[in-house]
Amino acid sequence: MTDSNYIKVFTGDFIIVKRVLNELENVNIRAVIKDETEAGRLAGFGAAVQGLQEVYVHKDELDKTLQIIESLNSELQA
């Protein structure tokens, strides 16, 4: 996503990405998910193992998003 108003803020497995998405949606931030594994599978090149997904948000929502992700990381590491 070059030359875009969207910035990658997180990379993780499906379950953690879903948690991040839920937290962002709770504060009305709409994120975009990039899943190369799913794209490859749909094109016939996919593997049986689920890969990592990337979360992108609009640059205007970056500060609030980073606070939420930092909070989640602290919670998950506790």
A tleap script that builds the chain and sets N, CA, C and O, in Angstrom:
source leaprc.protein.ff14SB
mol = sequence {
  NMET THR ASP SER ASN TYR ILE LYS VAL PHE
  THR GLY ASP PHE ILE ILE VAL LYS ARG VAL
  LEU ASN GLU LEU GLU ASN VAL ASN ILE ARG
  ALA VAL ILE LYS ASP GLU THR GLU ALA GLY
  ARG LEU ALA GLY PHE GLY ALA ALA VAL GLN
  GLY LEU GLN GLU VAL TYR VAL HIE LYS ASP
  GLU LEU ASP LYS THR LEU GLN ILE ILE GLU
  SER LEU ASN SER GLU LEU GLN CALA
}
set mol.1.N position { 0.833 -1.183 0.000 }
set mol.1.CA position { 0.000 0.000 0.000 }
set mol.1.C position { 0.877 1.244 0.000 }
set mol.1.O position { 0.862 2.007 0.966 }
set mol.2.N position { 1.611 1.454 -1.028 }
set mol.2.CA position { 2.420 2.649 -1.127 }
set mol.2.C position { 1.572 3.786 -1.658 }
set mol.2.O position { 0.557 3.557 -2.316 }
set mol.3.N position { 1.984 5.012 -1.375 }
set mol.3.CA position { 1.239 6.202 -1.783 }
set mol.3.C position { -0.205 6.114 -1.328 }
set mol.3.O position { -1.124 6.383 -2.102 }
set mol.4.N position { -0.399 5.747 -0.103 }
set mol.4.CA position { -1.726 5.561 0.449 }
set mol.4.C position { -1.868 6.382 1.720 }
set mol.4.O position { -0.878 6.761 2.345 }
set mol.5.N position { -3.090 6.644 2.085 }
set mol.5.CA position { -3.366 7.314 3.353 }
set mol.5.C position { -3.477 6.311 4.486 }
set mol.5.O position { -3.784 6.685 5.618 }
set mol.6.N position { -3.232 5.042 4.193 }
set mol.6.CA position { -3.319 3.994 5.195 }
set mol.6.C position { -1.929 3.551 5.620 }
set mol.6.O position { -1.009 3.464 4.807 }
set mol.7.N position { -1.795 3.272 6.914 }
set mol.7.CA position { -0.508 2.916 7.503 }
set mol.7.C position { -0.650 1.579 8.222 }
set mol.7.O position { -1.620 1.347 8.943 }
set mol.8.N position { 0.336 0.702 8.014 }
set mol.8.CA position { 0.326 -0.585 8.711 }
set mol.8.C position { 0.646 -0.356 10.180 }
set mol.8.O position { 1.643 0.278 10.525 }
set mol.9.N position { -0.234 -0.893 11.051 }
set mol.9.CA position { -0.066 -0.686 12.489 }
set mol.9.C position { 0.143 -1.977 13.267 }
set mol.9.O position { 0.553 -1.947 14.427 }
set mol.10.N position { -0.139 -3.109 12.633 }
set mol.10.CA position { -0.051 -4.365 13.368 }
set mol.10.C position { 0.065 -5.524 12.393 }
set mol.10.O position { -0.511 -5.493 11.306 }
set mol.11.N position { 0.813 -6.548 12.789 }
set mol.11.CA position { 0.897 -7.803 12.058 }
set mol.11.C position { 0.778 -8.922 13.077 }
set mol.11.O position { 1.463 -8.925 14.099 }
set mol.12.N position { -0.107 -9.881 12.785 }
set mol.12.CA position { -0.282 -10.982 13.717 }
set mol.12.C position { -1.132 -12.085 13.138 }
set mol.12.O position { -1.567 -12.018 11.988 }
set mol.13.N position { -1.368 -13.112 13.954 }
set mol.13.CA position { -2.186 -14.223 13.482 }
set mol.13.C position { -3.671 -13.830 13.533 }
set mol.13.O position { -4.035 -12.786 14.073 }
set mol.14.N position { -4.500 -14.681 12.965 }
set mol.14.CA position { -5.920 -14.410 12.785 }
set mol.14.C position { -6.620 -14.029 14.092 }
set mol.14.O position { -7.391 -13.070 14.121 }
set mol.15.N position { -6.362 -14.756 15.152 }
set mol.15.CA position { -7.068 -14.538 16.418 }
set mol.15.C position { -6.713 -13.185 17.022 }
set mol.15.O position { -7.602 -12.453 17.458 }
set mol.16.N position { -5.447 -12.848 17.053 }
set mol.16.CA position { -5.026 -11.569 17.631 }
set mol.16.C position { -5.507 -10.411 16.756 }
set mol.16.O position { -5.936 -9.378 17.271 }
set mol.17.N position { -5.436 -10.579 15.451 }
set mol.17.CA position { -5.921 -9.528 14.546 }
set mol.17.C position { -7.410 -9.286 14.756 }
set mol.17.O position { -7.857 -8.140 14.727 }
set mol.18.N position { -8.184 -10.350 14.967 }
set mol.18.CA position { -9.617 -10.188 15.244 }
set mol.18.C position { -9.825 -9.389 16.526 }
set mol.18.O position { -10.718 -8.544 16.597 }
set mol.19.N position { -9.008 -9.654 17.531 }
set mol.19.CA position { -9.115 -8.905 18.783 }
set mol.19.C position { -8.810 -7.425 18.559 }
set mol.19.O position { -9.512 -6.556 19.077 }
set mol.20.N position { -7.764 -7.145 17.789 }
set mol.20.CA position { -7.416 -5.763 17.470 }
set mol.20.C position { -8.570 -5.090 16.728 }
set mol.20.O position { -8.944 -3.961 17.045 }
set mol.21.N position { -9.127 -5.783 15.747 }
set mol.21.CA position { -10.243 -5.225 14.984 }
set mol.21.C position { -11.428 -4.904 15.873 }
set mol.21.O position { -12.031 -3.840 15.733 }
set mol.22.N position { -11.772 -5.797 16.780 }
set mol.22.CA position { -12.892 -5.559 17.693 }
set mol.22.C position { -12.660 -4.316 18.538 }
set mol.22.O position { -13.566 -3.499 18.708 }
set mol.23.N position { -11.455 -4.170 19.065 }
set mol.23.CA position { -11.146 -3.006 19.891 }
set mol.23.C position { -11.217 -1.718 19.074 }
set mol.23.O position { -11.708 -0.699 19.559 }
set mol.24.N position { -10.731 -1.764 17.847 }
set mol.24.CA position { -10.782 -0.576 16.994 }
set mol.24.C position { -12.223 -0.230 16.617 }
set mol.24.O position { -12.604 0.941 16.617 }
set mol.25.N position { -13.016 -1.241 16.298 }
set mol.25.CA position { -14.414 -1.002 15.948 }
set mol.25.C position { -15.187 -0.414 17.125 }
set mol.25.O position { -16.121 0.363 16.923 }
set mol.26.N position { -14.810 -0.774 18.346 }
set mol.26.CA position { -15.471 -0.235 19.541 }
set mol.26.C position { -15.330 1.273 19.654 }
set mol.26.O position { -16.154 1.926 20.295 }
set mol.27.N position { -14.294 1.836 19.039 }
set mol.27.CA position { -14.089 3.287 19.065 }
set mol.27.C position { -14.257 3.894 17.659 }
set mol.27.O position { -13.739 4.970 17.359 }
set mol.28.N position { -14.993 3.170 16.820 }
set mol.28.CA position { -15.352 3.637 15.468 }
set mol.28.C position { -14.159 3.878 14.547 }
set mol.28.O position { -14.168 4.799 13.730 }
set mol.29.N position { -13.137 3.043 14.688 }
set mol.29.CA position { -12.011 3.070 13.748 }
set mol.29.C position { -12.177 1.883 12.823 }
set mol.29.O position { -12.273 0.738 13.266 }
set mol.30.N position { -12.208 2.170 11.540 }
set mol.30.CA position { -12.354 1.105 10.540 }
set mol.30.C position { -10.979 0.761 9.977 }
set mol.30.O position { -10.316 1.586 9.349 }
set mol.31.N position { -10.581 -0.457 10.216 }
set mol.31.CA position { -9.276 -0.922 9.763 }
set mol.31.C position { -9.419 -1.743 8.488 }
set mol.31.O position { -10.487 -2.275 8.185 }
set mol.32.N position { -8.329 -1.832 7.758 }
set mol.32.CA position { -8.252 -2.656 6.557 }
set mol.32.C position { -7.293 -3.796 6.854 }
set mol.32.O position { -6.209 -3.588 7.399 }
set mol.33.N position { -7.706 -5.009 6.487 }
set mol.33.CA position { -6.881 -6.189 6.720 }
set mol.33.C position { -6.282 -6.661 5.400 }
set mol.33.O position { -6.976 -6.767 4.388 }
set mol.34.N position { -5.002 -6.937 5.429 }
set mol.34.CA position { -4.319 -7.499 4.268 }
set mol.34.C position { -3.882 -8.910 4.654 }
set mol.34.O position { -3.122 -9.101 5.603 }
set mol.35.N position { -4.371 -9.883 3.910 }
set mol.35.CA position { -4.097 -11.281 4.204 }
set mol.35.C position { -3.553 -11.945 2.947 }
set mol.35.O position { -4.315 -12.395 2.092 }
set mol.36.N position { -2.230 -12.001 2.843 }
set mol.36.CA position { -1.592 -12.585 1.664 }
set mol.36.C position { -1.894 -14.075 1.541 }
set mol.36.O position { -1.973 -14.594 0.428 }
set mol.37.N position { -2.062 -14.768 2.656 }
set mol.37.CA position { -2.358 -16.199 2.619 }
set mol.37.C position { -3.694 -16.446 1.947 }
set mol.37.O position { -3.813 -17.314 1.082 }
set mol.38.N position { -4.694 -15.684 2.344 }
set mol.38.CA position { -6.027 -15.842 1.759 }
set mol.38.C position { -6.021 -15.462 0.285 }
set mol.38.O position { -6.658 -16.133 -0.527 }
set mol.39.N position { -5.323 -14.412 -0.066 }
set mol.39.CA position { -5.234 -14.006 -1.469 }
set mol.39.C position { -4.570 -15.112 -2.300 }
set mol.39.O position { -5.008 -15.410 -3.411 }
set mol.40.N position { -3.526 -15.704 -1.757 }
set mol.40.CA position { -2.852 -16.794 -2.452 }
set mol.40.C position { -3.729 -18.028 -2.578 }
set mol.40.O position { -3.734 -18.691 -3.615 }
set mol.41.N position { -4.461 -18.330 -1.533 }
set mol.41.CA position { -5.362 -19.483 -1.565 }
set mol.41.C position { -6.434 -19.303 -2.627 }
set mol.41.O position { -6.740 -20.228 -3.380 }
set mol.42.N position { -6.994 -18.119 -2.679 }
set mol.42.CA position { -8.033 -17.847 -3.667 }
set mol.42.C position { -7.488 -17.916 -5.100 }
set mol.42.O position { -8.219 -18.240 -6.037 }
set mol.43.N position { -6.216 -17.611 -5.252 }
set mol.43.CA position { -5.594 -17.668 -6.569 }
set mol.43.C position { -5.061 -19.060 -6.899 }
set mol.43.O position { -4.560 -19.293 -7.999 }
set mol.44.N position { -5.170 -19.986 -5.940 }
set mol.44.CA position { -4.708 -21.342 -6.175 }
set mol.44.C position { -3.302 -21.616 -5.706 }
set mol.44.O position { -2.754 -22.679 -5.996 }
set mol.45.N position { -2.697 -20.678 -4.983 }
set mol.45.CA position { -1.324 -20.842 -4.517 }
set mol.45.C position { -1.224 -21.004 -3.013 }
set mol.45.O position { -0.117 -21.051 -2.476 }
set mol.46.N position { -2.326 -21.090 -2.331 }
set mol.46.CA position { -2.354 -21.071 -0.870 }
set mol.46.C position { -1.759 -22.310 -0.234 }
set mol.46.O position { -1.665 -23.373 -0.847 }
set mol.47.N position { -1.370 -22.140 0.990 }
set mol.47.CA position { -0.836 -23.243 1.788 }
set mol.47.C position { -1.856 -23.631 2.844 }
set mol.47.O position { -2.809 -22.894 3.100 }
set mol.48.N position { -1.656 -24.770 3.444 }
set mol.48.CA position { -2.572 -25.257 4.466 }
set mol.48.C position { -2.418 -24.489 5.779 }
set mol.48.O position { -3.339 -24.475 6.596 }
set mol.49.N position { -1.276 -23.858 5.988 }
set mol.49.CA position { -1.006 -23.145 7.227 }
set mol.49.C position { -1.456 -21.692 7.095 }
set mol.49.O position { -1.126 -21.009 6.125 }
set mol.50.N position { -2.212 -21.240 8.083 }
set mol.50.CA position { -2.662 -19.852 8.089 }
set mol.50.C position { -1.486 -18.934 8.357 }
set mol.50.O position { -0.701 -19.191 9.270 }
set mol.51.N position { -1.349 -17.882 7.593 }
set mol.51.CA position { -0.244 -16.946 7.752 }
set mol.51.C position { -0.619 -15.755 8.591 }
set mol.51.O position { -1.656 -15.737 9.255 }
set mol.52.N position { 0.227 -14.776 8.553 }
set mol.52.CA position { 0.006 -13.558 9.310 }
set mol.52.C position { -0.825 -12.579 8.498 }
set mol.52.O position { -0.779 -12.563 7.268 }
set mol.53.N position { -1.580 -11.769 9.214 }
set mol.53.CA position { -2.389 -10.733 8.599 }
set mol.53.C position { -1.855 -9.378 9.035 }
set mol.53.O position { -1.280 -9.244 10.116 }
set mol.54.N position { -2.050 -8.375 8.183 }
set mol.54.CA position { -1.606 -7.025 8.489 }
set mol.54.C position { -2.823 -6.140 8.682 }
set mol.54.O position { -3.815 -6.273 7.966 }
set mol.55.N position { -2.746 -5.226 9.659 }
set mol.55.CA position { -3.828 -4.288 9.934 }
set mol.55.C position { -3.360 -2.894 9.532 }
set mol.55.O position { -2.288 -2.442 9.936 }
set mol.56.N position { -4.176 -2.228 8.736 }
set mol.56.CA position { -3.906 -0.868 8.291 }
set mol.56.C position { -5.022 0.050 8.767 }
set mol.56.O position { -6.190 -0.339 8.785 }
set mol.57.N position { -4.661 1.270 9.150 }
set mol.57.CA position { -5.656 2.275 9.498 }
set mol.57.C position { -5.325 3.573 8.771 }
set mol.57.O position { -4.199 3.783 8.322 }
set mol.58.N position { -6.324 4.431 8.668 }
set mol.58.CA position { -6.117 5.739 8.039 }
set mol.58.C position { -5.170 6.560 8.901 }
set mol.58.O position { -5.232 6.499 10.129 }
set mol.59.N position { -4.305 7.317 8.271 }
set mol.59.CA position { -3.288 8.065 9.015 }
set mol.59.C position { -3.890 9.054 10.009 }
set mol.59.O position { -3.233 9.397 10.991 }
set mol.60.N position { -5.118 9.522 9.786 }
set mol.60.CA position { -5.765 10.438 10.724 }
set mol.60.C position { -6.142 9.750 12.037 }
set mol.60.O position { -6.363 10.420 13.045 }
set mol.61.N position { -6.214 8.425 12.030 }
set mol.61.CA position { -6.590 7.667 13.222 }
set mol.61.C position { -5.406 6.937 13.853 }
set mol.61.O position { -5.585 6.082 14.720 }
set mol.62.N position { -4.218 7.277 13.417 }
set mol.62.CA position { -3.018 6.557 13.839 }
set mol.62.C position { -2.749 6.664 15.334 }
set mol.62.O position { -2.504 5.647 15.982 }
set mol.63.N position { -2.787 7.861 15.895 }
set mol.63.CA position { -2.447 8.032 17.311 }
set mol.63.C position { -3.373 7.227 18.216 }
set mol.63.O position { -2.911 6.529 19.118 }
set mol.64.N position { -4.651 7.321 17.981 }
set mol.64.CA position { -5.625 6.594 18.799 }
set mol.64.C position { -5.440 5.087 18.638 }
set mol.64.O position { -5.538 4.334 19.607 }
set mol.65.N position { -5.174 4.656 17.411 }
set mol.65.CA position { -4.965 3.239 17.135 }
set mol.65.C position { -3.742 2.703 17.867 }
set mol.65.O position { -3.796 1.622 18.455 }
set mol.66.N position { -2.653 3.440 17.838 }
set mol.66.CA position { -1.433 2.984 18.497 }
set mol.66.C position { -1.622 2.860 20.001 }
set mol.66.O position { -1.057 1.956 20.617 }
set mol.67.N position { -2.403 3.747 20.605 }
set mol.67.CA position { -2.702 3.645 22.035 }
set mol.67.C position { -3.459 2.348 22.333 }
set mol.67.O position { -3.167 1.663 23.314 }
set mol.68.N position { -4.425 2.019 21.486 }
set mol.68.CA position { -5.215 0.800 21.674 }
set mol.68.C position { -4.331 -0.436 21.521 }
set mol.68.O position { -4.430 -1.373 22.314 }
set mol.69.N position { -3.480 -0.442 20.517 }
set mol.69.CA position { -2.608 -1.596 20.279 }
set mol.69.C position { -1.601 -1.761 21.418 }
set mol.69.O position { -1.327 -2.886 21.837 }
set mol.70.N position { -1.051 -0.663 21.921 }
set mol.70.CA position { -0.125 -0.744 23.054 }
set mol.70.C position { -0.829 -1.326 24.277 }
set mol.70.O position { -0.259 -2.145 24.998 }
set mol.71.N position { -2.051 -0.905 24.502 }
set mol.71.CA position { -2.827 -1.427 25.624 }
set mol.71.C position { -3.082 -2.920 25.475 }
set mol.71.O position { -2.943 -3.674 26.438 }
set mol.72.N position { -3.452 -3.350 24.281 }
set mol.72.CA position { -3.678 -4.767 24.028 }
set mol.72.C position { -2.406 -5.582 24.198 }
set mol.72.O position { -2.433 -6.671 24.772 }
set mol.73.N position { -1.287 -5.058 23.699 }
set mol.73.CA position { -0.009 -5.768 23.850 }
set mol.73.C position { 0.335 -5.941 25.319 }
set mol.73.O position { 0.792 -7.009 25.725 }
set mol.74.N position { 0.123 -4.909 26.122 }
set mol.74.CA position { 0.399 -4.997 27.562 }
set mol.74.C position { -0.503 -6.034 28.211 }
set mol.74.O position { -0.059 -6.808 29.059 }
set mol.75.N position { -1.760 -6.048 27.817 }
set mol.75.CA position { -2.715 -7.000 28.370 }
set mol.75.C position { -2.352 -8.438 28.000 }
set mol.75.O position { -2.444 -9.338 28.835 }
set mol.76.N position { -1.945 -8.650 26.765 }
set mol.76.CA position { -1.613 -9.996 26.299 }
set mol.76.C position { -0.318 -10.524 26.914 }
set mol.76.O position { -0.155 -11.733 27.076 }
set mol.77.N position { 0.595 -9.628 27.252 }
set mol.77.CA position { 1.877 -10.039 27.839 }
set mol.77.C position { 1.791 -10.261 29.341 }
set mol.77.O position { 2.686 -10.852 29.945 }
set mol.78.N position { 0.702 -9.782 29.940 }
set mol.78.CA position { 0.549 -9.913 31.404 }
set mol.78.C position { 0.184 -11.307 31.815 }
set mol.78.O position { 0.021 -11.577 33.004 }
savepdb mol mol.pdb
quit
